[in-house]
Amino acid sequence: MPRPIAVDHPLVLGSGSPRRREILDAQRIPIVVRPSSADEATRAGEAAGAYLERVVEAELAAVRARADVRGDAWILVADTSVVIDGRILGKPDGEGDARSMLVLLAGRTHEVMTRFAVAGEGALHAETVATRVTFRPLDDGEIDVYAASGEGIDKAGGYAVQGLGASLVARIDGSYSSVVGLPACEVIVALRRLGALPR
């Protein structure tokens, strides 16, 4: 079995997302999960970039405030938004909302923005990674079947590129793992630059 990267303490992942955990596991990074309790609601007229900056900052503060997080821990938090026509698509409220999102995305290109922050030992790195995703045209039946599958209910934009939703996506320009929920390349580079991972 592959050995994990040797670090003094596990990285604290301030997210309950199983996708983010899987991405870090694939990189053999030891982690402990300490989900953030930050409010992720959007504000009227708020641009996607500003929204992500605000939410990630709040998530980081919430994780740092947890009693079960060491003061010298390295912390990673992240948030992902699907953006089209300047509109932020979060997690759908239900099947009907998921269907409406798919109708909006079908046959068009949208942007998936993932912002992450790594903090610890008096250091901080925050970065937003943007990826362009193009859906193929979809008919009503395909949209209904996918929305009814329930796969996209807990995903920004109402779809999962790593699951059944892969059949909806014609093209990805940028980081695939960022669309899943965490830009692995950029996160690893940041962790190494900050000294949180050995080179």
Secondary structure, DSSP 4 states (H G I P E B T S, - for coil): -PPPPP-SSPEEE----HHHHHHHHHTT--EEE----------TT--HHHHHHHHHHHHHHHHHT-TTS-TT--EEEEEEEEEETTEEE-S-SSHHHHHHHHHHHTTSEEEEEEEEEEEETTEEEEEEEEEEEEEPP--HHHHHHHHHH-TTTTSGGG--TTTGGGGGEEEEES-HHHHHT--HHHHHHHHHHHTSS--
